[in-house]
Amino acid sequence: MKEIRHNWSLQEVNQLFDQPMNDLLFQAHTVHREFHNPNEVQVSTLLSIKTGACPEDCKYCPQSAHYNTGLEKQKLMDVEKVIEEAKLAKKAGATRFCMGAAWRSPPVADMPYVLDMVRQVKDMGMETCMTLGMLNDEQTAELADAGLDYYNHNLDTSPEFYESIITTRNYQDRLDTLGRVRDAGMKICSGGIVGMGEGADDRSGLLMQLANLPAHPESVPINNLIKVEGTPLDQVDDLDPFDFVRTIAVARILMPLSQVRISAGRDDMNDQLQAMCFFAGANSIFCGEKLLTCPLPQQSDDMQLLDRLGIQSEEYKPSPKKAVAQDDNAQFYNAAG
């Protein structure tokens, strides 16, 4: 009888990565096909509702106030404008509308507007997701009461490599926010970035951290670094595309019930690489003109690719406000296995 594990060792995760590619893809696809429709992807749209001037020093981020990337700073968008964008996203086929603000944590004065955005998007019949930085208990409770479905807060990389990328908050800060989100009954969207100059152990370490959380994130975005001029990582060596596919595959094996998303960097991926990612277990993508401030493929190109592959967009399925408990996940996994 199979079970969902939360006790992976670095050696075990490295062994998954080190398999011959065909063996790894076969294993990942077998898991994917057992727990998901292999010809269906969930489509999300991500909107930057407050852009730039972030006090954090994340070396990959064009929105950091520490770097000069030429990004135009923008204050929090009006609620009405956000709802207009959500309607366009829904019309284009998105089932989840994600809203991101470049904050260390949400200002008290802006929370009423953020909560109104959540309520109105929910009223449209879409899933909602937000990424607003670190949260305290009060903010987490307010978002849950407003009906927020998902909260995104990425771990970014392994604990060992983290201080090479970010110094303005520590790894435990991120884990604490994820814990508050889970305790409030919301679902978690948490993944990381590869291609930042990290080693193979760091890619394994990131996925190990996610898989060893008390409950797996319901959504796991895997980002391939977008090198933005003016950031400290704008000259880092490119990641081997096969290593990106391997990361998708191992994420699928470690977290079989999660949606694994091909996130940032997809604009630089050819159709063949994306198709490999879908086979390896990716079943979620971002569509739209931008991923916060970085480009995405044209939405028409995305739909044509999915059509060529015989992959359909997942229909919106309203979910209960309370996140699924891990014991329930394990029960489903055992029953399905």
N, C-alpha and C positions, 0 to 999 in steps of 0.2 A: 504493500500500500504506500502510495506516494504521500509526501507531506511538503508543505511550504517550509523552507528552512530560513533561519535567521542566525546561523552560526557558521557561516562560510569562513574559511581561513584564506589568507593571501596565497598560500601554496595551491590550494584547490582552484582558486579563481585563475591563477597563472596557468595552471594545467589546462583549463578550458581554453584560454587564449592561445596556448602553444600547440593545440591540435592542428593537424593538416586542415587547410581551409575547407575541403570538401566534407571532412568529418564534422567540423564545427557547424557548418551550414546545415548539414543533415540533422544534427542533434537539435539545433535551434529551431529549424522549421518543423520538426516533429513535435516539439513542445508547443510551438505557435499554433499548429493545426489542431492540437488536442484541446486548446482552451479558447481559441478565437476563430472567427471566420477568416481564412487566409486570403480571401478576395474582397475584403472590406477594410476601409481606413476611416478614421475619425478626422474630420476637417475642422480646424480652429482658425480664427483670425485674431491677431494680436495688435492692439492699438496703443500707442504711446499717449497717455492722457496728461502727462506732465514731463517735459523733455529737458534734459541737460541740467548743469549746475549741481550734480550730485556730489556730496562731500566725501564719498568713499573713493579710495584710490585703486580700485580694481584695474589691473594693468591692461586688460583686454577691452575696456569699456570706453567708447567715444563720448559717453555722457558724463564722465568724471570731470569735476571742476579742476582736477590736478593736471589735466592735459589739454593742449591746444589742438583740437581736431577740426576747427571751423564749424562746429555744430551750432546751429541757431537755437538758443534757449527759449523755451516757451513755458508759460505758467499753466496751471491746471486748466484743462479744457472745460468749457461750459457743458453742463449736463445735456442740454439739447443737442449740441454738436456730437457728443458721444453716442447718443441714441440714434442720430442720423447715420452714423458710421455703422452701428450695430445692425440697422435695418438693411443697409447695403450688403453687409457681410452675410446676413441670413438669406437674402435674395440670391447671393452668389453660391450658396450651398453650405456655408459654415453652420455647424450645430453648436459650437462653443465660442463665446466671445470673451477674449482675454484682454485685460486692461492693465497697463504697466505705468508706474510713476517712478521717476528718478529721485527717490528719497532714501535717506538712511532709515527713517521710519516716518509714518504719516503724521503731519502736523495736526494738532487738535482742531484748528479752525477749518481744515479741509475735509475732515471726516464726514460731516453731514452730506457734502456733495458726493463723496465717494459712495456712501451708503445709498444715496438716491440713484446713482448709476446702476448699482447692483439690482435694486428693486425694479427699476424700469426695464432693464435688459431681461430679467427673469420674467416679467410680465409679457414680454414678446415671445416667450416660449423657447428661449435659448438657455443653454448652460452658461454659467458665469465663472470666470476665473480672474483673479487679481494678483499682481506682484507689486508690493508697496514698500518692500524692505522689512526690517525687523518689526515685530508686533509685541505689544504688552498684552496682559490678560484682558483689559477692558476693550482694547481695539479688536482683539480676536472675537470676543463675545459679541460685539456690535456687528461685525461682518457676518458672523454665523446667524444672528437674529435677522439680518437683512436678507438672508437666503443665499449667501455666496456658496457656490458648489465646490470650487477648487481654490486653493491658495498656492501660488508658485513661490518657492524659495529654494534656489539651487544650492547644492553643496560645492559646486564648481569643480573641485578636484580632490585629491587625496589629502588627508590631514598633514602628511609629511611635506607636500609640495605647496600647501596653501599659503604659507607665509612668503613664498617667492612671488605670489600673485597679489595678495591683499594684506595690508597691515592695519587698516582702520577698523576692522572687527575681526574677531577670532572664530575659529571653527565651532566652538561651543555655542556662540551666539546664534549661529545658523541652526544648530540642532535644537536649541531652546525654542526658537520660533516654530520649528516644525512640530515640536511637542505640544506647544500651545494650540496650534491649528488642529492637531489630531484630537486633543482633549476637548476642544470646542465642538467637535462633531463634523468638521469640514474635511473634504478630501484633500490629499496632498499631491501637488505637482512638484517634483524635485528631481533634478538630474545634474548635468555638469557639462564642461567644455573640454574637448580634446584638441590637441594640436597647439598647445601653449608652450611647448618645449619640455613637457613632462616626460618621464620615462614610462616604460611598460608597467612597472610596479605601481605607478601612480594611477594609470587607467584601471588596473585591477583594484587598487585601493579605493578609488571612487565608487566603483560598482559594489565592492564589498560593504562599504559604509551604507549605501542605500539598501542593499539586500538584507543587512543585519539590523535595520531599524525594527522596532517592535511590530510595526505593520508596514508592508511594502507601500511605497507611493503608488497611488492609482494611476498616475501619469509620470513617465520618466523621459523628459526631453534630453536628447543627446545632441549637443551643439559642436559643430566643427568651427574652430576659430576663424572669424572674419578679421583679417589684418587691416586695421584702420590706421591710416597715416596720422602720426602725432601721438599714438599710444606706444608704450614701451615694447609692445609685442609686434610692432608693424613689420619687423624684419626677421621674425622667427621662421625656422625652416618649416616647410609644408609637411603635414602628416601624410604618410602613405595611405592612399584611399582604402586599401585593403584593411589597414588597421582600424579605420572608421567602421567598416563593415563588421570586423571582428568585435568591436565594442557593442554594436547593435545586437549581434548574435549572443554574446555573453550576457548582456542585460536581459534578453528574452529568457535565457535558461535560468538565470538567478531569480527573476521576478516574473513568473509565468502568467500571472493574472493581470499584470500592469499593462497599460497602453504605453508602448515605446515609440517616442516621436522623433522623427528626423527633423531637427530644428534649424538653428542658424547654420549658414554655410551651404544650404541647398542650392542657392543660385549658381554656385560654382561646380555643382555636380552634374555630370551628364546623365542621360536617361538610363544607361546601362548600370551605373553605380547605384542610382536610386532603386532600380528594379532588384538589384542584389540585396539592398537594405530591406525591401519589403519581404523578400524571400527569407531573409535572416530573422525576421520577426517584428520589423517596424510596422505599426498599424495606426499611425497618427502623423499628420503633417500640419504645418501652418500654411495658409493660403492668404493672398492679398498682396498689395503693392510693397509693403514693408514689414519687417520684423523689428518693431520699435523704430530704429533709425537706419537699419541695414536693409538692402534690397532682397526681395524674394523673386522666384520665377513668376512670369506672367501667369495669371490665374487660368487663362485659356490654355496655356502650355501644360499646366498641371492637369487640367481636366482631360486634355488629349492624351497625356501619358497614362493616366489611370484607365482611360477607355481602351488604349492600345494593350494594356496589361490585363484587361478584364476585371479591374478592381472598381468596386462601387464605394460611394461615400456612405458612411454609417448614418442612419437616421437618428434623430434626437430621441432619446429615451429618458423621460423625466426620472430622476433618482430621488430617493428619500433624503431628507435633510441630514439625518444622522449618517455618518460614514460607516461603511461595513466594518464590523469588528474582525480582527484577525482570525479569531476562532471560526467565524463564519467563512472566511476565505479558505481556511484549512479544510473545513468540512466540504466546501465545494470542490476543492482540489482533490481531496480523497475520493469523493463520489465520482468525479469525472475520470479519475485515474483507475 
